[in-house]
Amino acid sequence: MSTISGKLEERVAIIEAEVARLKSKLKVVSFPTIPWWEKIAGTVIIFMKTLK
């Protein structure tokens, strides 16, 4: 049983390292500061003016 336990601990350690690596990649990705609906609001206004 101790070898199974050791293998499980090793696999968990590998998974934890991978999760830490993925989390660090997520921190690099920045989210837009302006929500999409505010970003397109100007486009909609311009479009509406062209319809007149």
Predicted model as a PDB file, atoms N, CA, C, CB and O in Angstrom, pLDDT in the B-factor column:
MODEL        1                                                                  
ATOM      1  N   MET A   1       0.817  -1.206   0.000  1.00 55.00           N  
ATOM      2  CA  MET A   1       0.000   0.000   0.000  1.00 55.00           C  
ATOM      3  C   MET A   1       0.859   1.268   0.000  1.00 55.00           C  
ATOM      4  CB  MET A   1      -0.928  -0.001   1.207  1.00 55.00           C  
ATOM      5  O   MET A   1       0.432   2.289  -0.539  1.00 55.00           O  
ATOM      6  N   SER A   2       2.022   1.229   0.574  1.00 75.00           N  
ATOM      7  CA  SER A   2       2.827   2.434   0.662  1.00 75.00           C  
ATOM      8  C   SER A   2       3.273   2.922  -0.715  1.00 75.00           C  
ATOM      9  CB  SER A   2       4.036   2.186   1.542  1.00 75.00           C  
ATOM     10  O   SER A   2       3.451   4.125  -0.905  1.00 75.00           O  
ATOM     11  N   THR A   3       3.457   2.025  -1.676  1.00 91.00           N  
ATOM     12  CA  THR A   3       3.846   2.468  -3.017  1.00 91.00           C  
ATOM     13  C   THR A   3       2.694   3.180  -3.718  1.00 91.00           C  
ATOM     14  CB  THR A   3       4.314   1.275  -3.859  1.00 91.00           C  
ATOM     15  O   THR A   3       2.902   4.140  -4.460  1.00 91.00           O  
ATOM     16  N   ILE A   4       1.484   2.702  -3.476  1.00 90.00           N  
ATOM     17  CA  ILE A   4       0.316   3.381  -4.054  1.00 90.00           C  
ATOM     18  C   ILE A   4       0.194   4.777  -3.454  1.00 90.00           C  
ATOM     19  CB  ILE A   4      -0.989   2.563  -3.804  1.00 90.00           C  
ATOM     20  O   ILE A   4      -0.056   5.749  -4.167  1.00 90.00           O  
ATOM     21  N   SER A   5       0.371   4.864  -2.158  1.00 92.00           N  
ATOM     22  CA  SER A   5       0.297   6.154  -1.472  1.00 92.00           C  
ATOM     23  C   SER A   5       1.383   7.097  -1.989  1.00 92.00           C  
ATOM     24  CB  SER A   5       0.433   5.965   0.054  1.00 92.00           C  
ATOM     25  O   SER A   5       1.129   8.280  -2.214  1.00 92.00           O  
ATOM     26  N   GLY A   6       2.578   6.574  -2.175  1.00 92.00           N  
ATOM     27  CA  GLY A   6       3.688   7.387  -2.680  1.00 92.00           C  
ATOM     28  C   GLY A   6       3.429   7.876  -4.089  1.00 92.00           C  
ATOM     29  O   GLY A   6       3.723   9.024  -4.420  1.00 92.00           O  
ATOM     30  N   LYS A   7       2.872   6.992  -4.928  1.00 95.00           N  
ATOM     31  CA  LYS A   7       2.564   7.381  -6.302  1.00 95.00           C  
ATOM     32  C   LYS A   7       1.475   8.447  -6.340  1.00 95.00           C  
ATOM     33  CB  LYS A   7       2.134   6.161  -7.118  1.00 95.00           C  
ATOM     34  O   LYS A   7       1.532   9.382  -7.139  1.00 95.00           O  
ATOM     35  N   LEU A   8       0.480   8.292  -5.464  1.00 95.00           N  
ATOM     36  CA  LEU A   8      -0.583   9.301  -5.398  1.00 95.00           C  
ATOM     37  C   LEU A   8      -0.033  10.654  -4.971  1.00 95.00           C  
ATOM     38  CB  LEU A   8      -1.684   8.856  -4.430  1.00 95.00           C  
ATOM     39  O   LEU A   8      -0.399  11.685  -5.535  1.00 95.00           O  
ATOM     40  N   GLU A   9       0.843  10.646  -3.979  1.00 95.00           N  
ATOM     41  CA  GLU A   9       1.435  11.901  -3.522  1.00 95.00           C  
ATOM     42  C   GLU A   9       2.250  12.551  -4.623  1.00 95.00           C  
ATOM     43  CB  GLU A   9       2.310  11.664  -2.296  1.00 95.00           C  
ATOM     44  O   GLU A   9       2.233  13.771  -4.784  1.00 95.00           O  
ATOM     45  N   GLU A  10       2.966  11.730  -5.381  1.00 96.00           N  
ATOM     46  CA  GLU A  10       3.771  12.251  -6.486  1.00 96.00           C  
ATOM     47  C   GLU A  10       2.877  12.859  -7.565  1.00 96.00           C  
ATOM     48  CB  GLU A  10       4.648  11.137  -7.088  1.00 96.00           C  
ATOM     49  O   GLU A  10       3.170  13.932  -8.091  1.00 96.00           O  
ATOM     50  N   ARG A  11       1.788  12.166  -7.890  1.00 97.00           N  
ATOM     51  CA  ARG A  11       0.869  12.672  -8.914  1.00 97.00           C  
ATOM     52  C   ARG A  11       0.189  13.957  -8.453  1.00 97.00           C  
ATOM     53  CB  ARG A  11      -0.189  11.612  -9.257  1.00 97.00           C  
ATOM     54  O   ARG A  11       0.005  14.880  -9.247  1.00 97.00           O  
ATOM     55  N   VAL A  12      -0.184  14.023  -7.181  1.00 97.00           N  
ATOM     56  CA  VAL A  12      -0.811  15.239  -6.643  1.00 97.00           C  
ATOM     57  C   VAL A  12       0.170  16.399  -6.701  1.00 97.00           C  
ATOM     58  CB  VAL A  12      -1.294  15.015  -5.187  1.00 97.00           C  
ATOM     59  O   VAL A  12      -0.216  17.524  -7.019  1.00 97.00           O  
ATOM     60  N   ALA A  13       1.430  16.137  -6.399  1.00 97.00           N  
ATOM     61  CA  ALA A  13       2.446  17.190  -6.453  1.00 97.00           C  
ATOM     62  C   ALA A  13       2.607  17.707  -7.882  1.00 97.00           C  
ATOM     63  CB  ALA A  13       3.796  16.668  -5.919  1.00 97.00           C  
ATOM     64  O   ALA A  13       2.755  18.910  -8.098  1.00 97.00           O  
ATOM     65  N   ILE A  14       2.579  16.797  -8.854  1.00 97.00           N  
ATOM     66  CA  ILE A  14       2.687  17.200 -10.256  1.00 97.00           C  
ATOM     67  C   ILE A  14       1.487  18.055 -10.656  1.00 97.00           C  
ATOM     68  CB  ILE A  14       2.793  15.960 -11.172  1.00 97.00           C  
ATOM     69  O   ILE A  14       1.642  19.075 -11.326  1.00 97.00           O  
ATOM     70  N   ILE A  15       0.308  17.640 -10.247  1.00 98.00           N  
ATOM     71  CA  ILE A  15      -0.913  18.391 -10.567  1.00 98.00           C  
ATOM     72  C   ILE A  15      -0.888  19.764  -9.902  1.00 98.00           C  
ATOM     73  CB  ILE A  15      -2.166  17.607 -10.122  1.00 98.00           C  
ATOM     74  O   ILE A  15      -1.268  20.758 -10.520  1.00 98.00           O  
ATOM     75  N   GLU A  16      -0.449  19.825  -8.662  1.00 98.00           N  
ATOM     76  CA  GLU A  16      -0.363  21.112  -7.967  1.00 98.00           C  
ATOM     77  C   GLU A  16       0.605  22.053  -8.675  1.00 98.00           C  
ATOM     78  CB  GLU A  16       0.074  20.907  -6.511  1.00 98.00           C  
ATOM     79  O   GLU A  16       0.341  23.249  -8.792  1.00 98.00           O  
ATOM     80  N   ALA A  17       1.721  21.513  -9.145  1.00 97.00           N  
ATOM     81  CA  ALA A  17       2.694  22.340  -9.870  1.00 97.00           C  
ATOM     82  C   ALA A  17       2.081  22.856 -11.174  1.00 97.00           C  
ATOM     83  CB  ALA A  17       3.988  21.534 -10.166  1.00 97.00           C  
ATOM     84  O   ALA A  17       2.288  24.012 -11.542  1.00 97.00           O  
ATOM     85  N   GLU A  18       1.338  22.014 -11.862  1.00 97.00           N  
ATOM     86  CA  GLU A  18       0.688  22.429 -13.107  1.00 97.00           C  
ATOM     87  C   GLU A  18      -0.363  23.507 -12.848  1.00 97.00           C  
ATOM     88  CB  GLU A  18       0.041  21.220 -13.800  1.00 97.00           C  
ATOM     89  O   GLU A  18      -0.465  24.470 -13.608  1.00 97.00           O  
ATOM     90  N   VAL A  19      -1.135  23.351 -11.789  1.00 96.00           N  
ATOM     91  CA  VAL A  19      -2.145  24.349 -11.434  1.00 96.00           C  
ATOM     92  C   VAL A  19      -1.468  25.689 -11.124  1.00 96.00           C  
ATOM     93  CB  VAL A  19      -2.987  23.870 -10.217  1.00 96.00           C  
ATOM     94  O   VAL A  19      -1.949  26.742 -11.541  1.00 96.00           O  
ATOM     95  N   ALA A  20      -0.363  25.643 -10.398  1.00 95.00           N  
ATOM     96  CA  ALA A  20       0.367  26.874 -10.080  1.00 95.00           C  
ATOM     97  C   ALA A  20       0.877  27.535 -11.361  1.00 95.00           C  
ATOM     98  CB  ALA A  20       1.549  26.575  -9.122  1.00 95.00           C  
ATOM     99  O   ALA A  20       0.835  28.759 -11.487  1.00 95.00           O  
ATOM    100  N   ARG A  21       1.358  26.730 -12.311  1.00 94.00           N  
ATOM    101  CA  ARG A  21       1.853  27.262 -13.573  1.00 94.00           C  
ATOM    102  C   ARG A  21       0.712  27.920 -14.366  1.00 94.00           C  
ATOM    103  CB  ARG A  21       2.513  26.142 -14.404  1.00 94.00           C  
ATOM    104  O   ARG A  21       0.885  28.997 -14.937  1.00 94.00           O  
ATOM    105  N   LEU A  22      -0.439  27.266 -14.394  1.00 91.00           N  
ATOM    106  CA  LEU A  22      -1.582  27.818 -15.116  1.00 91.00           C  
ATOM    107  C   LEU A  22      -2.086  29.104 -14.459  1.00 91.00           C  
ATOM    108  CB  LEU A  22      -2.711  26.787 -15.187  1.00 91.00           C  
ATOM    109  O   LEU A  22      -2.459  30.050 -15.153  1.00 91.00           O  
ATOM    110  N   LYS A  23      -2.097  29.142 -13.130  1.00 88.00           N  
ATOM    111  CA  LYS A  23      -2.524  30.361 -12.427  1.00 88.00           C  
ATOM    112  C   LYS A  23      -1.594  31.521 -12.752  1.00 88.00           C  
ATOM    113  CB  LYS A  23      -2.564  30.126 -10.904  1.00 88.00           C  
ATOM    114  O   LYS A  23      -2.047  32.654 -12.918  1.00 88.00           O  
ATOM    115  N   SER A  24      -0.309  31.247 -12.842  1.00 87.00           N  
ATOM    116  CA  SER A  24       0.636  32.323 -13.159  1.00 87.00           C  
ATOM    117  C   SER A  24       0.403  32.835 -14.575  1.00 87.00           C  
ATOM    118  CB  SER A  24       2.092  31.836 -13.001  1.00 87.00           C  
ATOM    119  O   SER A  24       0.592  34.022 -14.841  1.00 87.00           O  
ATOM    120  N   LYS A  25      -0.006  31.951 -15.487  1.00 85.00           N  
ATOM    121  CA  LYS A  25      -0.323  32.389 -16.847  1.00 85.00           C  
ATOM    122  C   LYS A  25      -1.575  33.258 -16.850  1.00 85.00           C  
ATOM    123  CB  LYS A  25      -0.513  31.177 -17.777  1.00 85.00           C  
ATOM    124  O   LYS A  25      -1.658  34.219 -17.615  1.00 85.00           O  
ATOM    125  N   LEU A  26      -2.543  32.933 -16.012  1.00 80.00           N  
ATOM    126  CA  LEU A  26      -3.770  33.719 -15.950  1.00 80.00           C  
ATOM    127  C   LEU A  26      -3.502  35.129 -15.457  1.00 80.00           C  
ATOM    128  CB  LEU A  26      -4.786  33.040 -15.051  1.00 80.00           C  
ATOM    129  O   LEU A  26      -4.169  36.072 -15.883  1.00 80.00           O  
ATOM    130  N   LYS A  27      -2.546  35.281 -14.574  1.00 71.00           N  
ATOM    131  CA  LYS A  27      -2.228  36.615 -14.061  1.00 71.00           C  
ATOM    132  C   LYS A  27      -1.643  37.494 -15.151  1.00 71.00           C  
ATOM    133  CB  LYS A  27      -1.254  36.520 -12.889  1.00 71.00           C  
ATOM    134  O   LYS A  27      -1.758  38.719 -15.092  1.00 71.00           O  
ATOM    135  N   VAL A  28      -1.017  36.882 -16.144  1.00 68.00           N  
ATOM    136  CA  VAL A  28      -0.419  37.641 -17.239  1.00 68.00           C  
ATOM    137  C   VAL A  28      -1.507  38.209 -18.142  1.00 68.00           C  
ATOM    138  CB  VAL A  28       0.546  36.756 -18.052  1.00 68.00           C  
ATOM    139  O   VAL A  28      -1.364  39.306 -18.681  1.00 68.00           O  
ATOM    140  N   VAL A  29      -2.586  37.466 -18.304  1.00 66.00           N  
ATOM    141  CA  VAL A  29      -3.687  37.905 -19.160  1.00 66.00           C  
ATOM    142  C   VAL A  29      -4.420  39.040 -18.456  1.00 66.00           C  
ATOM    143  CB  VAL A  29      -4.662  36.723 -19.487  1.00 66.00           C  
ATOM    144  O   VAL A  29      -4.878  38.883 -17.324  1.00 66.00           O  
ATOM    145  N   SER A  30      -4.530  40.167 -19.119  1.00 64.00           N  
ATOM    146  CA  SER A  30      -5.235  41.281 -18.506  1.00 64.00           C  
ATOM    147  C   SER A  30      -6.619  41.404 -19.129  1.00 64.00           C  
ATOM    148  CB  SER A  30      -4.439  42.599 -18.670  1.00 64.00           C  
ATOM    149  O   SER A  30      -6.800  41.199 -20.329  1.00 64.00           O  
ATOM    150  N   PHE A  31      -7.560  41.732 -18.313  1.00 67.00           N  
ATOM    151  CA  PHE A  31      -8.925  41.898 -18.772  1.00 67.00           C  
ATOM    152  C   PHE A  31      -9.151  43.352 -19.168  1.00 67.00           C  
ATOM    153  CB  PHE A  31      -9.929  41.461 -17.684  1.00 67.00           C  
ATOM    154  O   PHE A  31      -8.559  44.254 -18.576  1.00 67.00           O  
ATOM    155  N   PRO A  32      -9.988  43.582 -20.146  1.00 66.00           N  
ATOM    156  CA  PRO A  32     -10.225  44.965 -20.565  1.00 66.00           C  
ATOM    157  C   PRO A  32     -10.782  45.806 -19.419  1.00 66.00           C  
ATOM    158  CB  PRO A  32     -11.188  45.002 -21.756  1.00 66.00           C  
ATOM    159  O   PRO A  32     -11.578  45.329 -18.610  1.00 66.00           O  
ATOM    160  N   THR A  33     -10.356  47.046 -19.366  1.00 74.00           N  
ATOM    161  CA  THR A  33     -10.814  47.920 -18.289  1.00 74.00           C  
ATOM    162  C   THR A  33     -12.195  48.487 -18.595  1.00 74.00           C  
ATOM    163  CB  THR A  33      -9.815  49.059 -18.065  1.00 74.00           C  
ATOM    164  O   THR A  33     -12.935  48.865 -17.686  1.00 74.00           O  
ATOM    165  N   ILE A  34     -12.534  48.544 -19.865  1.00 78.00           N  
ATOM    166  CA  ILE A  34     -13.844  49.062 -20.264  1.00 78.00           C  
ATOM    167  C   ILE A  34     -14.731  47.874 -20.656  1.00 78.00           C  
ATOM    168  CB  ILE A  34     -13.713  50.091 -21.454  1.00 78.00           C  
ATOM    169  O   ILE A  34     -14.343  47.081 -21.513  1.00 78.00           O  
ATOM    170  N   PRO A  35     -15.900  47.739 -20.053  1.00 77.00           N  
ATOM    171  CA  PRO A  35     -16.799  46.652 -20.438  1.00 77.00           C  
ATOM    172  C   PRO A  35     -17.197  46.765 -21.907  1.00 77.00           C  
ATOM    173  CB  PRO A  35     -18.050  46.653 -19.552  1.00 77.00           C  
ATOM    174  O   PRO A  35     -17.243  47.861 -22.465  1.00 77.00           O  
ATOM    175  N   TRP A  36     -17.482  45.632 -22.521  1.00 77.00           N  
ATOM    176  CA  TRP A  36     -17.787  45.609 -23.960  1.00 77.00           C  
ATOM    177  C   TRP A  36     -18.986  46.475 -24.306  1.00 77.00           C  
ATOM    178  CB  TRP A  36     -18.043  44.185 -24.421  1.00 77.00           C  
ATOM    179  O   TRP A  36     -19.013  47.093 -25.370  1.00 77.00           O  
ATOM    180  N   TRP A  37     -19.982  46.532 -23.421  1.00 76.00           N  
ATOM    181  CA  TRP A  37     -21.181  47.301 -23.744  1.00 76.00           C  
ATOM    182  C   TRP A  37     -20.889  48.801 -23.766  1.00 76.00           C  
ATOM    183  CB  TRP A  37     -22.292  46.998 -22.737  1.00 76.00           C  
ATOM    184  O   TRP A  37     -21.525  49.549 -24.509  1.00 76.00           O  
ATOM    185  N   GLU A  38     -19.931  49.239 -22.955  1.00 77.00           N  
ATOM    186  CA  GLU A  38     -19.547  50.645 -23.001  1.00 77.00           C  
ATOM    187  C   GLU A  38     -18.666  50.916 -24.221  1.00 77.00           C  
ATOM    188  CB  GLU A  38     -18.814  51.047 -21.707  1.00 77.00           C  
ATOM    189  O   GLU A  38     -18.699  52.007 -24.791  1.00 77.00           O  
ATOM    190  N   LYS A  39     -17.895  49.936 -24.606  1.00 76.00           N  
ATOM    191  CA  LYS A  39     -17.004  50.082 -25.747  1.00 76.00           C  
ATOM    192  C   LYS A  39     -17.794  50.246 -27.047  1.00 76.00           C  
ATOM    193  CB  LYS A  39     -16.069  48.876 -25.846  1.00 76.00           C  
ATOM    194  O   LYS A  39     -17.412  51.032 -27.914  1.00 76.00           O  
ATOM    195  N   ILE A  40     -18.891  49.506 -27.178  1.00 77.00           N  
ATOM    196  CA  ILE A  40     -19.662  49.585 -28.415  1.00 77.00           C  
ATOM    197  C   ILE A  40     -20.724  50.677 -28.380  1.00 77.00           C  
ATOM    198  CB  ILE A  40     -20.314  48.256 -28.696  1.00 77.00           C  
ATOM    199  O   ILE A  40     -21.359  50.943 -29.400  1.00 77.00           O  
ATOM    200  N   ALA A  41     -20.929  51.305 -27.249  1.00 74.00           N  
ATOM    201  CA  ALA A  41     -21.970  52.339 -27.138  1.00 74.00           C  
ATOM    202  C   ALA A  41     -21.742  53.452 -28.146  1.00 74.00           C  
ATOM    203  CB  ALA A  41     -22.006  52.921 -25.718  1.00 74.00           C  
ATOM    204  O   ALA A  41     -22.691  53.908 -28.785  1.00 74.00           O  
ATOM    205  N   GLY A  42     -20.511  53.895 -28.300  1.00 71.00           N  
ATOM    206  CA  GLY A  42     -20.210  54.935 -29.275  1.00 71.00           C  
ATOM    207  C   GLY A  42     -20.495  54.482 -30.693  1.00 71.00           C  
ATOM    208  O   GLY A  42     -20.964  55.267 -31.517  1.00 71.00           O  
ATOM    209  N   THR A  43     -20.219  53.231 -30.980  1.00 74.00           N  
ATOM    210  CA  THR A  43     -20.482  52.688 -32.317  1.00 74.00           C  
ATOM    211  C   THR A  43     -21.964  52.692 -32.616  1.00 74.00           C  
ATOM    212  CB  THR A  43     -19.928  51.269 -32.446  1.00 74.00           C  
ATOM    213  O   THR A  43     -22.368  53.016 -33.733  1.00 74.00           O  
ATOM    214  N   VAL A  44     -22.775  52.340 -31.647  1.00 69.00           N  
ATOM    215  CA  VAL A  44     -24.230  52.309 -31.833  1.00 69.00           C  
ATOM    216  C   VAL A  44     -24.751  53.720 -32.077  1.00 69.00           C  
ATOM    217  CB  VAL A  44     -24.931  51.679 -30.601  1.00 69.00           C  
ATOM    218  O   VAL A  44     -25.611  53.924 -32.934  1.00 69.00           O  
ATOM    219  N   ILE A  45     -24.245  54.680 -31.341  1.00 71.00           N  
ATOM    220  CA  ILE A  45     -24.685  56.069 -31.515  1.00 71.00           C  
ATOM    221  C   ILE A  45     -24.340  56.563 -32.912  1.00 71.00           C  
ATOM    222  CB  ILE A  45     -24.040  56.983 -30.453  1.00 71.00           C  
ATOM    223  O   ILE A  45     -25.165  57.202 -33.565  1.00 71.00           O  
ATOM    224  N   ILE A  46     -23.133  56.275 -33.374  1.00 73.00           N  
ATOM    225  CA  ILE A  46     -22.726  56.685 -34.716  1.00 73.00           C  
ATOM    226  C   ILE A  46     -23.607  56.017 -35.762  1.00 73.00           C  
ATOM    227  CB  ILE A  46     -21.246  56.340 -34.965  1.00 73.00           C  
ATOM    228  O   ILE A  46     -24.018  56.652 -36.734  1.00 73.00           O  
ATOM    229  N   PHE A  47     -23.894  54.749 -35.563  1.00 74.00           N  
ATOM    230  CA  PHE A  47     -24.758  54.007 -36.494  1.00 74.00           C  
ATOM    231  C   PHE A  47     -26.152  54.614 -36.538  1.00 74.00           C  
ATOM    232  CB  PHE A  47     -24.845  52.523 -36.090  1.00 74.00           C  
ATOM    233  O   PHE A  47     -26.722  54.782 -37.616  1.00 74.00           O  
ATOM    234  N   MET A  48     -26.699  54.942 -35.387  1.00 74.00           N  
ATOM    235  CA  MET A  48     -28.034  55.515 -35.320  1.00 74.00           C  
ATOM    236  C   MET A  48     -28.072  56.875 -36.032  1.00 74.00           C  
ATOM    237  CB  MET A  48     -28.480  55.660 -33.851  1.00 74.00           C  
ATOM    238  O   MET A  48     -29.066  57.204 -36.680  1.00 74.00           O  
ATOM    239  N   LYS A  49     -26.998  57.664 -35.915  1.00 77.00           N  
ATOM    240  CA  LYS A  49     -26.942  58.967 -36.578  1.00 77.00           C  
ATOM    241  C   LYS A  49     -26.910  58.803 -38.088  1.00 77.00           C  
ATOM    242  CB  LYS A  49     -25.718  59.760 -36.109  1.00 77.00           C  
ATOM    243  O   LYS A  49     -27.462  59.634 -38.809  1.00 77.00           O  
ATOM    244  N   THR A  50     -26.276  57.750 -38.577  1.00 78.00           N  
ATOM    245  CA  THR A  50     -26.205  57.540 -40.020  1.00 78.00           C  
ATOM    246  C   THR A  50     -27.553  57.121 -40.602  1.00 78.00           C  
ATOM    247  CB  THR A  50     -25.155  56.490 -40.342  1.00 78.00           C  
ATOM    248  O   THR A  50     -27.788  57.276 -41.800  1.00 78.00           O  
ATOM    249  N   LEU A  51     -28.430  56.595 -39.763  1.00 78.00           N  
ATOM    250  CA  LEU A  51     -29.747  56.180 -40.231  1.00 78.00           C  
ATOM    251  C   LEU A  51     -30.686  57.348 -40.450  1.00 78.00           C  
ATOM    252  CB  LEU A  51     -30.359  55.225 -39.256  1.00 78.00           C  
ATOM    253  O   LEU A  51     -31.657  57.237 -41.198  1.00 78.00           O  
ATOM    254  N   LYS A  52     -30.403  58.469 -39.802  1.00 69.00           N  
ATOM    255  CA  LYS A  52     -31.296  59.640 -39.909  1.00 69.00           C  
ATOM    256  C   LYS A  52     -31.228  60.297 -41.255  1.00 69.00           C  
ATOM    257  CB  LYS A  52     -30.963  60.654 -38.853  1.00 69.00           C  
ATOM    258  O   LYS A  52     -31.918  61.287 -41.494  1.00 69.00           O  
TER     259      LYS A  52                                                      
ENDMDL                                                                          
END                                                                             
